[in-house]
Amino acid sequence: MKINKRALICSAFLGAGLISSQAFSQTVRMDFSNEYNANSIHAQGDAYFIERVKELSGGSINITLHTGGALGFNSGDHFYAVADGAVEIADTLSGTMSGIDPIFLLSSLPFVVNGVDEARRLYEIAKPYYEAIFEESDQILLYASPWPPSGVWSKTAIDSQTDLRNLRIRTFDRNGTETFRNVGASPVSLSWGDVVPQLATGGISAVLTSAEAGANASFWEHQNYFSAIQYAIPLNMVHMNKDSFERLSDDEQAAIMEAARLTDTHNWAAVETRTEENYQVLSEYQVTLNDPVSDELIEALSEAAASVVENWLESTGERGMTILSQFRGE
């Protein structure tokens, strides 16, 4: 029988192409939404996670990080966007999910934690409660992404309660709005994407956020002072659509969860040194740093914050009492 060499060669190429196509099609592609810019501590943590996933999965999972709200989602959109599968993974400011459950306001309760170690311990205590809420909406909590301590960026110096009166200050969740209203300011709750435009147009004259966030957004173009009131160490949370997770192989699921564990450790270590790095940047841009702030200012803010913690405990009931009692060693 005469063998058609040309046909055999074509068949071989066809088979190789089919194998290559099958291998390519097995690569899982996912999108990851983050409303902060690529230089932020959160985006850097997310990039670390993506690299670990790539390594641990042998390249079978390809995650694309979209920073600066490039997908059209901000933190306030993320919970339902991930639940509905509009995006597979998101990095979300915890307090923006308070409408889902007030437990998400825990990390931004004013003057509850003193330093990063305490913030981490509070998170570990509350983590099972967070996980349960995500689970109820077909999501998985992957890891936390802590902010450096929140302070106040302003055009003029803030040394006392008098300096806060009628101050148009941006707050990032319900806790901040209530605290600064109690102290006599005029707080405005804004998502991150709206902050710089409002500063530029004079809609606000101060911002409650970290030195980190202000440095990444070049606040020195609009603000001359940063007051380190050590208000809170709020968390972002990274969560994933459960159906997208369960479509992965067992090995791929294990890669995701191990990468999340490694990233959680990485993020808590990174935030330890971030404030000092941020302060160096502020110095370079002639931002006046007020650290420590006056006892008078802290006393006024602490008094204003007392009802905020009480209201949170009332809204969360037994869960909130259990978390704070365990945290305080009661």
C-alpha positions as CSV (number, residue, x, y, z in Angstrom):
1,M,0.0,0.0,0.0
2,K,1.4,3.4,-1.0
3,I,1.7,5.8,2.0
4,N,0.8,9.4,1.4
5,K,3.6,11.2,3.2
6,R,2.1,14.6,2.7
7,A,-1.2,13.4,4.3
8,L,0.8,12.0,7.3
9,I,2.7,15.3,7.8
10,C,-0.6,17.3,7.6
11,S,-2.2,14.9,10.0
12,A,0.7,15.3,12.5
13,F,0.6,19.1,12.3
14,L,-3.2,18.9,12.8
15,G,-2.8,16.7,15.9
16,A,-0.1,18.9,17.4
17,G,-2.3,22.0,16.8
18,L,-5.2,20.2,18.5
19,I,-3.1,19.4,21.5
20,S,-1.8,22.9,21.7
21,S,-5.3,24.3,21.4
22,Q,-6.5,22.0,24.2
23,A,-3.6,23.0,26.5
24,F,-4.3,26.7,25.8
25,S,-8.0,26.3,26.5
26,Q,-7.2,24.8,29.9
27,T,-5.8,28.1,31.1
28,V,-8.3,29.7,33.4
29,R,-8.6,33.4,33.0
30,M,-10.0,35.7,35.6
31,D,-10.5,39.5,36.2
32,F,-9.6,41.2,39.5
33,S,-11.1,44.6,40.3
34,N,-9.4,47.2,42.5
35,E,-10.4,50.9,42.6
36,Y,-7.0,52.2,43.9
37,N,-4.0,52.9,41.7
38,A,-1.3,50.4,40.9
39,N,1.2,51.9,43.4
40,S,-1.2,51.5,46.4
41,I,-0.4,49.0,49.1
42,H,-3.6,47.1,48.1
43,A,-2.8,46.8,44.4
44,Q,0.8,45.7,45.3
45,G,-0.6,43.1,47.6
46,D,-3.0,41.9,44.9
47,A,-0.2,41.7,42.4
48,Y,1.7,39.6,44.9
49,F,-1.3,37.2,45.2
50,I,-1.5,36.9,41.4
51,E,2.1,36.0,41.1
52,R,1.8,33.4,43.9
53,V,-1.3,31.9,42.1
54,K,0.6,31.7,38.8
55,E,3.5,29.9,40.5
56,L,1.5,27.5,42.6
57,S,-0.9,26.6,39.7
58,G,2.0,26.1,37.3
59,G,0.6,28.8,35.1
60,S,-2.9,27.3,34.7
61,I,-4.6,30.3,36.3
62,N,-4.1,33.7,34.7
63,I,-5.5,36.6,36.7
64,T,-5.6,40.1,35.3
65,L,-5.6,43.0,37.9
66,H,-7.6,46.1,36.9
67,T,-6.6,49.0,39.1
68,G,-8.0,52.5,39.3
69,G,-11.6,51.2,38.9
70,A,-10.8,50.4,35.2
71,L,-13.6,47.9,35.0
72,G,-16.2,50.5,36.1
73,F,-16.6,49.2,39.6
74,N,-15.7,50.9,42.9
75,S,-15.7,49.3,46.3
76,G,-19.4,50.1,46.8
77,D,-20.2,47.9,43.7
78,H,-17.9,45.0,44.4
79,F,-19.9,42.8,46.7
80,Y,-22.8,42.3,44.3
81,A,-20.5,42.4,41.2
82,V,-18.6,39.4,42.6
83,A,-21.7,37.7,43.9
84,D,-23.3,37.9,40.4
85,G,-20.1,36.9,38.6
86,A,-19.7,40.2,36.8
87,V,-16.1,40.0,38.0
88,E,-14.4,37.0,39.6
89,I,-12.3,38.7,42.3
90,A,-12.4,42.1,44.0
91,D,-10.4,44.1,46.5
92,T,-13.0,46.0,48.6
93,L,-12.9,48.6,51.4
94,S,-14.7,46.8,54.2
95,G,-16.9,49.7,55.4
96,T,-18.5,50.1,52.0
97,M,-20.2,46.7,52.6
98,S,-21.9,47.9,55.8
99,G,-25.2,47.9,54.0
100,I,-24.8,44.2,53.5
101,D,-24.0,43.7,57.2
102,P,-22.8,46.2,59.9
103,I,-20.1,43.7,60.9
104,F,-18.0,45.1,58.1
105,L,-17.7,48.4,60.0
106,L,-15.6,46.7,62.7
107,S,-12.1,47.5,61.4
108,S,-13.0,51.2,61.1
109,L,-14.4,51.6,64.6
110,P,-12.5,54.7,65.8
111,F,-9.8,54.4,68.4
112,V,-10.5,50.7,69.1
113,V,-7.1,49.3,68.1
114,N,-3.7,50.6,69.0
115,G,-1.3,49.5,66.2
116,V,-1.1,46.9,63.5
117,D,-0.7,43.9,65.9
118,E,-4.0,44.7,67.6
119,A,-5.7,45.3,64.2
120,R,-4.5,41.9,63.0
121,R,-5.7,40.2,66.2
122,L,-9.1,41.9,65.8
123,Y,-9.4,40.6,62.2
124,E,-8.5,37.1,63.2
125,I,-11.2,37.1,65.9
126,A,-13.8,38.4,63.4
127,K,-12.7,36.4,60.4
128,P,-15.2,33.5,60.8
129,Y,-18.0,36.1,60.9
130,Y,-16.8,37.7,57.7
131,E,-16.4,34.3,56.0
132,A,-20.0,33.4,56.9
133,I,-21.4,36.5,55.3
134,F,-19.5,36.0,52.0
135,E,-20.5,32.3,52.0
136,E,-24.2,33.3,52.2
137,S,-23.8,35.3,49.0
138,D,-21.8,32.6,47.1
139,Q,-18.4,34.2,47.7
140,I,-15.2,33.2,49.4
141,L,-13.1,35.5,51.6
142,L,-9.5,35.2,50.4
143,Y,-7.4,37.6,52.4
144,A,-7.4,41.0,54.2
145,S,-5.5,44.1,53.0
146,P,-5.0,46.5,55.9
147,W,-4.5,50.2,55.5
148,P,-1.9,52.2,57.5
149,P,-3.6,54.2,60.3
150,S,-6.1,56.8,59.2
151,G,-5.4,60.5,59.7
152,V,-6.7,63.9,58.4
153,W,-5.3,65.6,55.3
154,S,-6.2,69.3,55.3
155,K,-5.4,72.7,53.8
156,T,-4.8,74.3,57.2
157,A,-3.4,73.0,60.5
158,I,-5.8,71.0,62.7
159,D,-4.7,71.3,66.4
160,S,-8.0,71.3,68.3
161,Q,-11.7,70.6,68.1
162,T,-12.2,74.3,67.1
163,D,-10.3,73.6,63.9
164,L,-12.8,70.8,63.0
165,R,-15.9,72.8,63.3
166,N,-17.8,73.0,60.0
167,L,-14.9,71.3,58.3
168,R,-16.0,69.8,54.9
169,I,-14.2,66.5,55.4
170,R,-14.5,63.4,53.3
171,T,-15.2,60.2,55.3
172,F,-15.0,56.7,53.9
173,D,-17.9,55.0,55.8
174,R,-20.7,55.4,58.3
175,N,-18.4,55.3,61.3
176,G,-16.3,58.3,60.1
177,T,-19.4,60.3,59.1
178,E,-20.9,59.9,62.6
179,T,-17.7,60.6,64.5
180,F,-16.9,63.8,62.7
181,R,-20.5,65.0,62.8
182,N,-20.4,64.5,66.6
183,V,-17.3,66.6,66.8
184,G,-18.8,69.5,64.9
185,A,-17.5,68.9,61.4
186,S,-19.5,68.7,58.2
187,P,-18.5,65.2,56.9
188,V,-19.2,64.1,53.3
189,S,-19.1,60.3,52.5
190,L,-17.3,59.8,49.2
191,S,-16.0,56.8,47.3
192,W,-12.3,57.0,46.5
193,G,-12.7,57.9,42.8
194,D,-14.6,61.1,43.8
195,V,-12.1,62.5,46.3
196,V,-9.6,64.2,44.1
197,P,-12.2,65.9,41.9
198,Q,-13.9,67.2,45.0
199,L,-10.6,68.5,46.4
200,A,-9.9,70.2,43.0
201,T,-13.3,71.9,42.9
202,G,-13.4,72.9,46.6
203,G,-16.3,70.5,47.3
204,I,-14.3,69.3,50.3
205,S,-11.4,70.8,52.2
206,A,-10.1,67.8,54.2
207,V,-9.9,64.0,53.9
208,L,-10.1,61.2,56.4
209,T,-7.6,58.7,55.0
210,S,-4.1,57.4,55.5
211,A,-0.8,59.0,54.6
212,E,-0.6,56.1,52.1
213,A,-3.7,57.0,50.2
214,G,-2.9,60.7,50.1
215,A,0.6,60.1,48.9
216,N,-0.6,57.8,46.1
217,A,-3.1,60.5,45.0
218,S,-0.6,63.4,45.2
219,F,-2.7,65.2,47.8
220,W,0.0,67.8,48.2
221,E,-1.4,69.4,45.1
222,H,-4.4,70.4,47.2
223,Q,-3.5,69.8,50.9
224,N,-0.6,71.1,53.1
225,Y,-1.1,69.2,56.3
226,F,-1.4,65.6,57.6
227,S,-2.6,65.1,61.2
228,A,-1.8,61.5,62.4
229,I,-4.8,61.1,64.7
230,Q,-4.4,57.2,64.5
231,Y,-8.2,57.0,64.0
232,A,-8.3,53.4,62.8
233,I,-6.6,50.7,60.7
234,P,-9.4,49.9,58.3
235,L,-9.3,46.8,56.1
236,N,-9.9,46.0,52.5
237,M,-11.1,42.5,51.9
238,V,-10.4,40.4,48.8
239,H,-13.3,38.1,47.9
240,M,-13.9,35.7,45.1
241,N,-17.0,34.3,43.3
242,K,-17.7,30.9,44.7
243,D,-18.8,29.4,41.4
244,S,-15.6,30.5,39.7
245,F,-13.6,28.9,42.5
246,E,-15.5,25.6,42.4
247,R,-15.0,25.3,38.6
248,L,-11.3,25.0,39.3
249,S,-9.6,21.7,39.7
250,D,-8.7,20.5,43.2
251,D,-5.1,21.5,42.7
252,E,-6.0,24.9,41.4
253,Q,-8.3,25.5,44.3
254,A,-5.4,24.6,46.6
255,A,-3.2,27.0,44.8
256,I,-5.7,29.9,45.2
257,M,-6.1,29.2,49.0
258,E,-2.3,28.8,49.6
259,A,-1.6,32.0,47.6
260,A,-4.3,33.8,49.7
261,R,-2.6,32.6,53.0
262,L,0.8,33.8,51.8
263,T,-0.7,37.2,50.7
264,D,-2.4,37.7,54.0
265,T,0.9,37.3,55.8
266,H,2.6,39.5,53.2
267,N,0.1,42.3,53.6
268,W,0.2,42.5,57.4
269,A,4.0,42.6,57.2
270,A,4.0,45.3,54.5
271,V,1.7,47.7,56.4
272,E,4.2,47.6,59.4
273,T,6.7,49.7,57.5
274,R,4.5,51.7,55.2
275,T,3.8,54.7,57.5
276,E,7.5,55.5,57.8
277,E,7.9,55.2,54.0
278,N,4.8,57.4,53.4
279,Y,6.2,60.1,55.8
280,Q,9.4,60.3,53.8
281,V,7.4,61.0,50.7
282,L,5.3,63.7,52.5
283,S,8.5,65.3,53.6
284,E,9.8,65.4,50.1
285,Y,6.7,67.3,49.0
286,Q,6.8,69.8,52.0
287,V,3.6,68.4,53.6
288,T,3.5,69.5,57.3
289,L,3.3,66.4,59.4
290,N,1.4,66.7,62.8
291,D,2.5,63.5,64.6
292,P,1.7,63.2,67.5
293,V,-1.4,65.4,67.5
294,S,-2.5,67.3,70.6
295,D,-4.1,65.5,73.6
296,E,-7.0,68.0,73.3
297,L,-7.8,66.9,69.7
298,I,-7.6,63.2,70.6
299,E,-9.8,63.6,73.6
300,A,-12.5,65.5,71.6
301,L,-12.4,62.8,68.8
302,S,-12.5,60.0,71.3
303,E,-15.6,61.4,73.0
304,A,-17.2,61.8,69.7
305,A,-16.4,58.2,68.8
306,A,-18.0,56.7,71.9
307,S,-21.5,56.6,70.5
308,V,-20.2,55.2,67.2
309,V,-18.9,52.1,69.0
310,E,-22.1,51.8,71.0
311,N,-24.3,52.1,67.9
312,W,-22.2,49.4,66.2
313,L,-22.7,47.1,69.1
314,E,-26.4,47.6,69.0
315,S,-26.6,46.9,65.3
316,T,-24.5,43.8,65.5
317,G,-26.0,42.4,68.7
318,E,-24.4,39.3,70.2
319,R,-21.8,38.9,67.4
320,G,-20.4,42.4,68.1
321,M,-20.3,41.9,71.8
322,T,-18.6,38.5,71.4
323,I,-15.9,39.9,69.1
324,L,-15.0,43.0,71.2
325,S,-15.2,41.0,74.5
326,Q,-12.8,38.5,73.1
327,F,-10.5,41.2,71.7
328,R,-10.5,43.1,75.0
329,G,-9.9,39.9,77.0
330,E,-13.1,40.3,79.0
